[in-house]
């Protein structure tokens, strides 16, 4: 008779211990691998909830002035559905009337600015014969509420509709100008109501693109401002202006926007040797305005000869 093999208790115990150790090691490895994912998820969650303060630092803007710096300024208001107040300023063009409707520039400022401190911009457009409309961002200056892409665009559309009711404004010659983050709403408005011209100053392809610099997925950006998508289908003339030493919004954004604007009737890129905040540089201010006037005259119906005549007839009040 052949002896049957007997189970060795010590051997079985050793195998069980070895299996348990292997499982324990796998569990530790899995937890170690999971920790970075957990930390990254927490990091993305924090970015998601603090992004409004990063994108719209209204607290960094200077406080509103006691009175508008241009005496002819008309303050427009709207009451939103939640009862909060939206504000915009309208400054008529020199010599504008129902018999002589003038072009108008709708301007959107940077993310740490308010409409009160746009005097050089206002005066520049008045000089070349344009009225100026400046919608204020919710939560900025005198405008109540919280800033965001949807809220900014709802106010902008409302004030544009008010603008179009004026007989002294030429609805066929509406120019949109956005600086820095203001290029976002300027482009979004161009997608809703194509302007006679779009001017993008020191602006970006999209706000969503900045998520890359934070190593975060773009879908987390609540206010994407996809200027690139608007420019791709834009037919209106497009003037892009940027500083070659801009480190906040690098000039490659301007170059990419120029490439994307294949359907525009005319695309012109102007670059100056300056950064972001100091654009275009004190020594380039006159040249910059000449380029804006030339661009609008050649491509968007601005009539410089009449501008000079009207400016001689009517001298716009200067800030006190």
Secondary structure, DSSP 8 states (H G I E B T S, - for coil): --------HHHHHHHHHHHHHHHHHHHHHHHHHHHHHHHHHHHHHHHHHHHHHHH--GGGS----SS-SSTTEEEEEEE-TTS-EEEEEEE--TT--SSS-EEEEEEE--TT--GGG-HHHHHHHHHTT-EEEEE--TTSTT--S---HHHHHHHHHHHHHHHTT-TTEEEEEEEEEEETTHHHHHHHHHHHS--SEEEEES--S-GGGGGGGGT--GGG-S----HHHHHHT--SEEEEEEETT-SSS-THHHHHHHHH-TTSS-EEEEEES--STTTT-GGGHHHHHHHHHHHHHHHS---HHHHHHHHHH-------
